[in-house]
Amino acid sequence: MDEKTRTELIELAQTLEEASAKLRQTIANLSAASNAVSAVKELTFSTLKFEFLQGAKLGEYEIAFKANNLEDKWRPAYNILRNSNATIKDRYHGEGYQFSYWLYGEDKIYRQKLKPKPQQ
């Protein structure tokens, strides 16, 4: 390999390293900003019609079925949970919420009463 090609490759590697560092910083900034976004009001979810259930693993929880709810109430709640990737292991809730919410299966929204935080 001639000296010119070697120098150009080294410069390219340095440029890629700098771009990679800038990209990592941008991703970190975006992650911090998205974590700072506050949750919507719980009213978005509490207007849905939920059915009470009891399970061996989950205990008491509730399910809202799309077929039992008005589309204009269902759609925003469902979209918020879908866009937040709300799952049973990573539930959606905000400050002052009574319940945590998640999606599982087709056209179902789950919720479970939040346990009170211990007083310090």
matplotlib code that plots the C-alpha trace (Angstrom):
import matplotlib.pyplot as plt

x = [0.0, 1.4, 1.8, -1.0, -3.5, -2.4, -2.8, -6.2, -7.4, -6.1, -7.9, -11.1, -10.9, -10.5, -13.5, -15.6, -14.6, -15.6, -18.9, -19.6, -18.9, -21.3, -23.9, -23.6, -24.1, -27.1, -28.7, -28.0, -29.6, -32.7, -33.0, -32.8, -35.4, -37.8, -37.5, -38.4, -41.7, -44.5, -47.3, -50.8, -53.6, -54.9, -58.4, -57.3, -57.5, -60.0, -62.8, -62.5, -64.8, -62.7, -63.6, -62.2, -60.2, -58.2, -55.3, -52.9, -49.8, -51.0, -53.6, -56.3, -56.2, -58.6, -58.9, -60.6, -61.6, -61.8, -65.2, -66.7, -65.4, -66.1, -63.5, -62.8, -61.9, -60.1, -57.8, -55.9, -55.4, -54.2, -51.9, -50.2, -49.5, -48.3, -46.0, -44.7, -44.0, -46.0, -45.7, -46.3, -42.6, -42.5, -45.9, -47.1, -48.0, -47.4, -47.2, -50.4, -51.7, -53.9, -53.1, -50.4, -51.3, -50.0, -50.8, -50.9, -52.6, -55.0, -57.3, -56.9, -55.6, -54.7, -54.4, -53.5, -53.7, -50.4, -49.0, -48.4, -44.9, -43.5, -43.2, -39.7]
y = [0.0, 3.4, 6.2, 8.4, 5.6, 4.8, 8.4, 8.7, 5.6, 6.9, 10.2, 8.3, 6.2, 9.4, 11.1, 8.0, 7.9, 11.6, 11.0, 8.0, 10.0, 12.8, 10.2, 8.6, 12.0, 12.8, 9.5, 10.1, 13.6, 12.1, 9.4, 11.9, 14.1, 11.2, 10.1, 13.6, 13.5, 13.4, 10.9, 11.9, 12.3, 9.0, 10.1, 8.9, 5.4, 5.6, 6.5, 2.9, 0.1, -2.5, -5.9, -7.2, -10.4, -12.4, -14.5, -16.9, -15.0, -11.4, -11.3, -8.7, -6.9, -5.5, -5.8, -3.3, -4.9, -2.8, -4.2, -3.0, 0.6, 3.6, 4.0, 7.7, 6.6, 3.4, 4.7, 7.4, 5.1, 2.2, 4.4, 5.9, 2.4, 1.1, 4.1, 3.7, 0.0, -0.7, -4.3, -6.3, -5.9, -2.2, -0.7, 2.8, 5.1, 8.7, 10.7, 10.4, 7.4, 4.9, 2.1, 0.9, 0.0, -2.3, -4.1, -7.8, -9.7, -8.2, -5.3, -5.5, -3.0, -4.3, -2.4, -3.1, -1.0, 0.5, -0.5, 2.6, 3.7, 3.2, 6.4, 7.5]
z = [0.0, -0.9, 1.6, 0.1, 0.4, 3.9, 5.0, 3.4, 5.2, 8.5, 7.9, 7.0, 10.2, 12.3, 10.5, 11.1, 14.8, 15.2, 13.4, 15.6, 18.8, 17.6, 16.8, 20.2, 21.8, 19.7, 20.6, 24.3, 24.0, 22.3, 24.9, 27.7, 26.0, 25.4, 29.1, 30.2, 28.3, 30.8, 30.6, 29.3, 31.8, 33.2, 32.0, 28.6, 29.9, 32.7, 30.2, 28.8, 29.9, 31.8, 33.0, 36.3, 36.3, 38.8, 37.9, 39.7, 38.6, 38.2, 41.0, 40.3, 37.0, 34.3, 30.6, 28.1, 24.8, 21.7, 20.8, 24.1, 23.8, 21.6, 18.8, 19.7, 23.3, 22.3, 19.6, 21.5, 24.5, 22.3, 20.3, 23.4, 24.7, 21.4, 20.7, 24.3, 23.8, 26.9, 27.9, 31.1, 32.0, 31.0, 31.9, 31.1, 34.0, 35.0, 38.2, 40.2, 38.2, 40.0, 37.5, 35.2, 31.6, 28.9, 25.7, 25.2, 22.4, 19.8, 20.7, 24.4, 27.0, 30.4, 33.7, 37.2, 40.4, 41.3, 44.6, 46.9, 47.3, 50.8, 52.9, 53.6]

ax = plt.figure().add_subplot(projection="3d")
ax.plot(x, y, z, "-o")
ax.set_aspect("equal")
plt.show()
